[in-house]
Amino acid sequence: MKRTSQRLNLSTSTLPSGPEWPVTVLPNGSGKRWLAQGILDLLAIDPAQLTRVIDRRVHEATQTGKVYHDAQGARAAMEGWAYPRTWLDFETIGFAVPRWRGTRPHQPIPFQFSAHVEQSNGDIEHQEFLSLDGTDPRRPCAEALVYMIPSVGAVIAYNASFEKRCIAELATAFPDLEGSLRAIADRVVDLLPVTRANWYHRDQRGSWSIKAVLPTVAADLDYAGLEVKDGAGAQKAYREAIAAGAGESRRQAIDAALRAYCGRDTRAMIVLASALLGKRPVV
């Protein structure tokens, strides 16, 4: 008997599609409970069965299409953040094999920061640091922080434990700057929990990363048009810039791309905070 073979078509068009809003959009792994019961669709869940406030909030926003926004709660959380307010973001690199003396394997080494300094009258000044010469960037970064960040006022980051850690490690590395650096770290506050408590749009799909939230408050202020679009891209660009064969023109292009990306992160925080407060974006 002649045997014939046919290739099975596994194109995505032949596969069953999942629900538009799967239970996995519930934050912090809450969807696993429902998956274990064979429930895939978030909207198939009776909200009365959701025990966590955040899960009920996500369910309602997803079902109704309405944004959850508590401007009063956001104002209460941020009203104690003194001016001038410094909106701060680091970019870091970690090497499996330490590149510089005094560093550890995979230690996050800050090679860049962006700081938007906002005065009480609304004036905003942008400060930044970036090192692409291939030398240990920690000392010049530490000095730039001490020089550029005001000695008073809140220092605001998104998921601030990371920024605090970076500053603390710089303080440990440079005892002569320790007092000034720890004074900065002591003033760091976190915009992330304020956002999580007071804002949810279903398009976030269970995430409060700034890149998930930003399109829901300022769709035109995204990262799509940037050469560097995320932290992994920033690390890749940094490695390329400090490589032995990097040409000057390419290094200059990377310099511009990294500045645009990191600056976008801190600008995004200001826009997000304005939206949380129910104000029009200020930058």
Buried (B, 14 or more C-beta within 10 A) or exposed (E): EEEEEEEEEEEEEEEEEEBEBBBBBBBEEBBEBBEEEEBBEBEEBEBEEBEEEBBBBBBBBBBEEEBBBBBEBBBEBBEEBEBBBBBBBBBBBBBEEBBEEEBEEEBBBBBBBBBBBBEEEEEBEBBBBBBBEBEBBBBBBBBBBBEBBBEEBBBBBBBBEBBBBBBBBBBEBBEEBBEBBBBBBEBBBBBBEBBBBBBBBBBBBBEBEBBBBBBBBBEEBBBEEBBBBBBEBBBBBBEBBBEEEBEEEEBEBBBEBBBBBBBBBBBBBBBBBBBBBEEEBBB
